[in-house]
Amino acid sequence: MRNILILAIFLLGGCGGSFYYTFKIEPINKNSLSLIKDYIALEEMEIPDYLKQNHIAIMEKNRVTFLSAKWSEPVEQLLKKETISFFMKEKSIGVIEYPWQGDIKAKDVIKITIEDFIYKNGNVVLEGYYFLKKNGKIYKKLFFYKEKCDKNAENIVKTMQKLYKKLLTDIKANL
């Protein structure tokens, strides 16, 4: 009986204290797909190497370290899902992703490059640039967002999602 109790505590405790985090993404309403009038295209996103790790990265004393907390899936995939969900909430906008699918023509093309997306000095920072191809012209827009946050993994992830949604809101305003 004691062994079963110890095993249950170990399994419920998450093997070494690691917890998995993700963004809370709203599902896309499949019924709204028939209402799509325009499409935007997403090119492959570029992210720093530290975001390609399984553990949540933080910056301490000018060097990247990792919390025991882990991402539930690759960050690039998570950000792509957040982007698609964000734009698909607009019932008349569809999203195609690279590699382009079929013969659907996109009205605008977006390429996001994240140079920094990390907790440092008591803040979560999101910075980089995106290219927006619109009406045959290409625009480059720089972005920088910063918000205070404590060093708790759950709060870091919530703040990261909040800042990423701010970026998407700004991109949408430029479409």
PASEBA-1860 file (N, C-alpha, C; in nm, 3 decimals):
! residues 175
1> MRNILILA> 0.083/-0.120/0.000/0.000/0.000/0.000/0.087/0.126/0.000 ~ 0.193/0.122/0.082/0.284/0.238/0.090/0.349/0.265/-0.046 ~ 0.388/0.159/-0.119/0.451/0.175/-0.250/0.355/0.239/-0.351 ~ 0.227/0.201/-0.342/0.126/0.259/-0.432/0.110/0.408/-0.402 ~ 0.110/0.444/-0.275/0.098/0.584/-0.236/0.217/0.666/-0.285 ~ 0.338/0.613/-0.270/0.459/0.682/-0.316/0.455/0.698/-0.468 ~ 0.414/0.593/-0.540/0.404/0.600/-0.686/0.301/0.706/-0.729 ~ 0.186/0.710/-0.661/0.083/0.808/-0.693/0.133/0.950/-0.671
9> IFLLGGCG> 0.204/0.974/-0.562/0.260/1.107/-0.534/0.361/1.145/-0.641 ~ 0.445/1.050/-0.681/0.546/1.076/-0.784/0.480/1.112/-0.917 ~ 0.378/1.034/-0.957/0.311/1.059/-1.085/0.232/1.189/-1.084 ~ 0.161/1.216/-0.975/0.084/1.340/-0.966/0.174/1.461/-0.951 ~ 0.290/1.442/-0.894/0.384/1.552/-0.874/0.454/1.595/-1.000 ~ 0.448/1.515/-1.105/0.506/1.558/-1.232/0.652/1.526/-1.248 ~ 0.700/1.417/-1.202/0.836/1.370/-1.225/0.939/1.480/-1.210 ~ 0.983/1.506/-1.092/1.091/1.603/-1.071/1.043/1.745/-1.065
17> GSFYYTFK> 0.914/1.769/-1.050/0.865/1.905/-1.032/0.844/1.982/-1.161 ~ 0.856/1.919/-1.277/0.835/1.990/-1.403/0.686/2.001/-1.433 ~ 0.646/2.117/-1.480/0.508/2.139/-1.521/0.510/2.182/-1.667 ~ 0.402/2.151/-1.740/0.393/2.184/-1.881/0.298/2.302/-1.899 ~ 0.337/2.396/-1.987/0.259/2.517/-2.009/0.231/2.534/-2.157 ~ 0.119/2.600/-2.183/0.078/2.628/-2.319/-0.005/2.756/-2.318 ~ -0.036/2.810/-2.436/-0.129/2.920/-2.446/-0.270/2.863/-2.446 ~ -0.363/2.936/-2.391/-0.503/2.894/-2.395/-0.564/2.951/-2.523
25> IEPINKNS> -0.576/2.867/-2.624/-0.620/2.910/-2.756/-0.765/2.869/-2.779 ~ -0.844/2.966/-2.824/-0.986/2.939/-2.852/-0.997/2.855/-2.980 ~ -1.083/2.754/-2.979/-1.101/2.672/-3.100/-1.169/2.754/-3.210 ~ -1.139/2.717/-3.333/-1.198/2.784/-3.449/-1.334/2.719/-3.477 ~ -1.434/2.803/-3.499/-1.568/2.755/-3.531/-1.570/2.711/-3.677 ~ -1.582/2.581/-3.700/-1.578/2.525/-3.837/-1.693/2.578/-3.924 ~ -1.806/2.617/-3.863/-1.920/2.669/-3.940/-1.887/2.802/-4.006 ~ -1.791/2.876/-3.951/-1.759/3.007/-4.006/-1.672/2.998/-4.131
33> LSLIKDYI> -1.620/2.878/-4.164/-1.533/2.865/-4.282/-1.605/2.903/-4.411 ~ -1.736/2.885/-4.416/-1.812/2.920/-4.537/-1.827/3.071/-4.554 ~ -1.797/3.148/-4.449/-1.812/3.294/-4.455/-1.685/3.366/-4.500 ~ -1.576/3.292/-4.524/-1.447/3.352/-4.557/-1.454/3.424/-4.691 ~ -1.409/3.552/-4.690/-1.407/3.633/-4.812/-1.263/3.658/-4.858 ~ -1.172/3.676/-4.764/-1.032/3.703/-4.796/-0.942/3.611/-4.715 ~ -0.824/3.586/-4.770/-0.725/3.504/-4.701/-0.599/3.586/-4.676 ~ -0.534/3.556/-4.563/-0.399/3.606/-4.540/-0.309/3.483/-4.538
41> ALEEMEIP> -0.184/3.503/-4.577/-0.088/3.392/-4.581/0.019/3.416/-4.475 ~ 0.054/3.310/-4.406/0.161/3.317/-4.306/0.284/3.246/-4.359 ~ 0.393/3.318/-4.369/0.520/3.254/-4.402/0.576/3.193/-4.274 ~ 0.679/3.110/-4.289/0.739/3.048/-4.172/0.795/3.154/-4.078 ~ 0.769/3.137/-3.951/0.813/3.230/-3.848/0.958/3.198/-3.810 ~ 1.032/3.302/-3.777/1.168/3.283/-3.727/1.169/3.319/-3.579 ~ 1.231/3.232/-3.499/1.239/3.253/-3.355/1.381/3.226/-3.307 ~ 1.420/3.283/-3.193/1.554/3.257/-3.139/1.569/3.109/-3.098
49> DYLKQNHI> 1.692/3.061/-3.099/1.718/2.921/-3.064/1.668/2.884/-2.925 ~ 1.676/2.978/-2.829/1.633/2.943/-2.694/1.483/2.913/-2.687 ~ 1.404/2.964/-2.783/1.261/2.932/-2.786/1.236/2.795/-2.847 ~ 1.338/2.737/-2.907/1.323/2.604/-2.967/1.350/2.494/-2.864 ~ 1.384/2.534/-2.744/1.408/2.437/-2.636/1.276/2.400/-2.571 ~ 1.274/2.289/-2.504/1.152/2.241/-2.438/1.120/2.321/-2.312 ~ 1.222/2.370/-2.243/1.202/2.442/-2.117/1.180/2.591/-2.143 ~ 1.107/2.654/-2.052/1.082/2.798/-2.063/1.210/2.873/-2.029
57> AIMEKNRV> 1.252/2.959/-2.119/1.378/3.033/-2.105/1.356/3.164/-2.031 ~ 1.456/3.202/-1.953/1.461/3.333/-1.890/1.602/3.387/-1.905 ~ 1.617/3.518/-1.894/1.748/3.582/-1.903/1.787/3.627/-1.764 ~ 1.903/3.580/-1.717/1.956/3.621/-1.588/2.102/3.657/-1.606 ~ 2.137/3.776/-1.560/2.276/3.822/-1.567/2.331/3.808/-1.710 ~ 2.253/3.854/-1.806/2.291/3.854/-1.948/2.320/3.717/-2.005 ~ 2.261/3.612/-1.946/2.272/3.480/-2.007/2.138/3.407/-1.994 ~ 2.108/3.330/-2.095/1.982/3.256/-2.098/1.994/3.132/-2.010
65> TFLSAKWS> 1.897/3.116/-1.921/1.886/2.994/-1.840/1.745/2.938/-1.861 ~ 1.719/2.822/-1.807/1.590/2.757/-1.829/1.526/2.718/-1.697 ~ 1.395/2.742/-1.689/1.319/2.698/-1.573/1.293/2.548/-1.584 ~ 1.252/2.486/-1.475/1.214/2.345/-1.483/1.081/2.330/-1.557 ~ 1.005/2.437/-1.568/0.878/2.436/-1.641/0.905/2.414/-1.790 ~ 0.816/2.338/-1.853/0.835/2.303/-1.994/0.716/2.348/-2.077 ~ 0.741/2.366/-2.207/0.634/2.393/-2.302/0.566/2.261/-2.337 ~ 0.437/2.263/-2.356/0.363/2.142/-2.390/0.384/2.101/-2.536
73> EPVEQLLK> 0.431/2.194/-2.618/0.459/2.170/-2.759/0.562/2.273/-2.804 ~ 0.624/2.254/-2.920/0.721/2.353/-2.967/0.660/2.494/-2.974 ~ 0.736/2.593/-2.930/0.687/2.732/-2.923/0.646/2.782/-3.061 ~ 0.722/2.749/-3.163/0.688/2.795/-3.299/0.549/2.744/-3.339 ~ 0.518/2.620/-3.306/0.387/2.562/-3.335/0.278/2.632/-3.253 ~ 0.309/2.659/-3.129/0.216/2.728/-3.040/0.182/2.868/-3.093 ~ 0.284/2.941/-3.136/0.263/3.076/-3.190/0.185/3.071/-3.321 ~ 0.211/2.971/-3.402/0.137/2.956/-3.528/-0.011/2.932/-3.499
81> KETISFFM> -0.040/2.843/-3.403/-0.180/2.817/-3.366/-0.247/2.943/-3.314 ~ -0.176/3.018/-3.231/-0.231/3.143/-3.176/-0.261/3.241/-3.289 ~ -0.171/3.251/-3.386/-0.189/3.343/-3.499/-0.310/3.304/-3.582 ~ -0.320/3.178/-3.616/-0.433/3.130/-3.697/-0.564/3.152/-3.623 ~ -0.568/3.115/-3.497/-0.689/3.132/-3.416/-0.729/3.280/-3.408 ~ -0.629/3.367/-3.388/-0.655/3.512/-3.376/-0.722/3.566/-3.503 ~ -0.664/3.534/-3.618/-0.718/3.589/-3.742/-0.848/3.520/-3.785 ~ -0.863/3.393/-3.751/-0.984/3.321/-3.791/-1.104/3.360/-3.705
89> KEKSIGVI> -1.081/3.428/-3.592/-1.194/3.479/-3.514/-1.273/3.579/-3.595 ~ -1.201/3.650/-3.683/-1.265/3.742/-3.777/-1.331/3.652/-3.881 ~ -1.461/3.639/-3.877/-1.533/3.537/-3.954/-1.509/3.543/-4.105 ~ -1.469/3.658/-4.157/-1.452/3.670/-4.302/-1.307/3.651/-4.347 ~ -1.215/3.623/-4.253/-1.074/3.608/-4.288/-1.032/3.462/-4.271 ~ -0.969/3.408/-4.372/-0.911/3.274/-4.366/-0.760/3.286/-4.362 ~ -0.694/3.182/-4.316/-0.548/3.182/-4.305/-0.493/3.061/-4.379 ~ -0.397/3.087/-4.467/-0.322/2.978/-4.528/-0.179/2.989/-4.479
97> EYPWQGDI> -0.116/2.875/-4.463/0.020/2.878/-4.409/0.117/2.814/-4.507 ~ 0.242/2.852/-4.491/0.348/2.799/-4.575/0.373/2.654/-4.541 ~ 0.391/2.565/-4.633/0.383/2.587/-4.778/0.240/2.611/-4.822 ~ 0.224/2.701/-4.919/0.091/2.744/-4.962/0.007/2.625/-5.004 ~ -0.120/2.634/-4.972/-0.213/2.523/-4.997/-0.296/2.550/-5.122 ~ -0.291/2.459/-5.217/-0.378/2.466/-5.334/-0.366/2.596/-5.411 ~ -0.475/2.636/-5.471/-0.474/2.758/-5.552/-0.549/2.872/-5.484 ~ -0.549/2.874/-5.354/-0.609/2.985/-5.280/-0.516/3.105/-5.290
105> KAKDVIKI> -0.571/3.219/-5.323/-0.492/3.342/-5.333/-0.508/3.424/-5.205 ~ -0.396/3.465/-5.148/-0.398/3.545/-5.026/-0.397/3.693/-5.061 ~ -0.475/3.769/-4.987/-0.480/3.915/-5.004/-0.352/3.977/-4.949 ~ -0.306/3.930/-4.833/-0.186/3.982/-4.768/-0.099/3.866/-4.722 ~ 0.032/3.891/-4.714/0.127/3.790/-4.667/0.202/3.847/-4.547 ~ 0.215/3.766/-4.441/0.280/3.810/-4.318/0.397/3.717/-4.287 ~ 0.512/3.776/-4.256/0.628/3.699/-4.209/0.677/3.764/-4.080 ~ 0.672/3.687/-3.971/0.711/3.739/-3.839/0.849/3.684/-3.802
113> TIEDFIYK> 0.935/3.774/-3.758/1.066/3.736/-3.705/1.074/3.786/-3.562 ~ 1.086/3.693/-3.470/1.099/3.727/-3.328/1.247/3.722/-3.292 ~ 1.299/3.833/-3.245/1.439/3.838/-3.206/1.457/3.812/-3.057 ~ 1.358/3.848/-2.977/1.363/3.829/-2.833/1.222/3.809/-2.779 ~ 1.201/3.704/-2.703/1.071/3.676/-2.641/1.103/3.599/-2.513 ~ 1.127/3.676/-2.406/1.184/3.615/-2.287/1.155/3.699/-2.163 ~ 1.161/3.636/-2.049/1.152/3.706/-1.921/1.293/3.754/-1.886 ~ 1.304/3.886/-1.855/1.432/3.939/-1.808/1.409/4.066/-1.728
121> NGNVVLEG> 1.485/4.081/-1.622/1.481/4.201/-1.537/1.339/4.237/-1.491 ~ 1.261/4.136/-1.454/1.127/4.162/-1.402/1.022/4.193/-1.507 ~ 1.054/4.169/-1.635/0.961/4.195/-1.745/0.964/4.080/-1.844 ~ 0.854/4.065/-1.916/0.855/3.981/-2.035/0.871/4.076/-2.152 ~ 0.963/4.044/-2.242/0.994/4.128/-2.356/0.966/4.050/-2.484 ~ 0.899/4.115/-2.578/0.876/4.061/-2.712/0.923/4.166/-2.811 ~ 1.023/4.128/-2.891/1.073/4.225/-2.989/1.117/4.156/-3.116 ~ 1.108/4.230/-3.225/1.146/4.179/-3.355/1.087/4.266/-3.464
129> YYFLKKNG> 1.049/4.202/-3.573/0.989/4.275/-3.686/0.904/4.178/-3.767 ~ 0.819/4.236/-3.850/0.743/4.154/-3.943/0.737/4.224/-4.077 ~ 0.728/4.143/-4.180/0.706/4.194/-4.315/0.561/4.171/-4.349 ~ 0.501/4.271/-4.409/0.364/4.262/-4.455/0.363/4.294/-4.604 ~ 0.325/4.196/-4.683/0.312/4.217/-4.827/0.166/4.247/-4.854 ~ 0.142/4.368/-4.901/0.005/4.417/-4.919/-0.001/4.499/-5.048 ~ -0.095/4.467/-5.132/-0.114/4.540/-5.259/0.015/4.548/-5.340 ~ 0.090/4.440/-5.344/0.213/4.435/-5.422/0.332/4.505/-5.360
137> KIYKKLFF> 0.315/4.566/-5.243/0.426/4.634/-5.175/0.460/4.558/-5.047 ~ 0.587/4.569/-5.006/0.631/4.502/-4.884/0.668/4.609/-4.780 ~ 0.610/4.594/-4.664/0.635/4.687/-4.552/0.705/4.611/-4.440 ~ 0.806/4.673/-4.382/0.873/4.615/-4.266/0.834/4.698/-4.144 ~ 0.785/4.629/-4.042/0.742/4.696/-3.919/0.820/4.637/-3.801 ~ 0.883/4.724/-3.724/0.951/4.682/-3.603/0.850/4.677/-3.489 ~ 0.872/4.589/-3.392/0.785/4.587/-3.275/0.868/4.564/-3.149 ~ 0.818/4.620/-3.040/0.879/4.603/-2.908/0.768/4.616/-2.804
145> YKEKCDKN> 0.749/4.511/-2.727/0.649/4.512/-2.620/0.720/4.465/-2.493 ~ 0.680/4.526/-2.382/0.741/4.489/-2.254/0.634/4.505/-2.147 ~ 0.626/4.406/-2.059/0.530/4.415/-1.949/0.591/4.351/-1.824 ~ 0.568/4.419/-1.711/0.616/4.369/-1.582/0.555/4.233/-1.553 ~ 0.634/4.149/-1.488/0.589/4.014/-1.455/0.682/3.958/-1.348 ~ 0.627/3.873/-1.260/0.715/3.807/-1.165/0.775/3.682/-1.232 ~ 0.863/3.617/-1.161/0.940/3.506/-1.219/0.868/3.371/-1.209 ~ 0.738/3.372/-1.190/0.656/3.253/-1.184/0.626/3.207/-1.327
153> AENIVKTM> 0.650/3.078/-1.356/0.634/3.026/-1.493/0.494/3.051/-1.548 ~ 0.391/3.027/-1.468/0.254/3.046/-1.515/0.229/3.192/-1.554 ~ 0.278/3.285/-1.474/0.261/3.428/-1.505/0.343/3.469/-1.626 ~ 0.461/3.411/-1.641/0.545/3.440/-1.759/0.470/3.398/-1.885 ~ 0.414/3.277/-1.885/0.342/3.226/-2.003/0.219/3.312/-2.033 ~ 0.142/3.349/-1.931/0.024/3.435/-1.952/0.066/3.570/-2.011 ~ 0.175/3.626/-1.960/0.221/3.755/-2.010/0.273/3.742/-2.153 ~ 0.340/3.632/-2.182/0.387/3.609/-2.319/0.269/3.604/-2.417
161> QKLYKKLL> 0.163/3.534/-2.380/0.047/3.526/-2.467/-0.018/3.663/-2.484 ~ -0.026/3.738/-2.376/-0.084/3.873/-2.381/-0.005/3.963/-2.477 ~ 0.129/3.959/-2.467/0.212/4.041/-2.556/0.201/3.994/-2.701 ~ 0.196/3.863/-2.722/0.184/3.813/-2.859/0.051/3.856/-2.920 ~ -0.055/3.857/-2.840/-0.185/3.904/-2.891/-0.179/4.054/-2.924 ~ -0.101/4.132/-2.847/-0.084/4.274/-2.881/-0.018/4.287/-3.018 ~ 0.084/4.204/-3.043/0.150/4.206/-3.174/0.051/4.173/-3.283 ~ -0.027/4.068/-3.266/-0.125/4.029/-3.368/-0.230/4.138/-3.390
169> TDIKANL> -0.270/4.204/-3.283/-0.366/4.315/-3.295/-0.306/4.427/-3.379 ~ -0.178/4.458/-3.357/-0.111/4.562/-3.436/-0.096/4.521/-3.582 ~ -0.063/4.394/-3.606/-0.053/4.346/-3.745/-0.190/4.359/-3.813 ~ -0.294/4.316/-3.744/-0.429/4.323/-3.802/-0.467/4.466/-3.837 ~ -0.427/4.561/-3.755/-0.459/4.703/-3.781/-0.390/4.751/-3.909 ~ -0.282/4.686/-3.948/-0.209/4.726/-4.070/-0.252/4.649/-4.196 ~ -0.342/4.554/-4.179/-0.389/4.477/-4.297/-0.478/4.562/-4.386
END
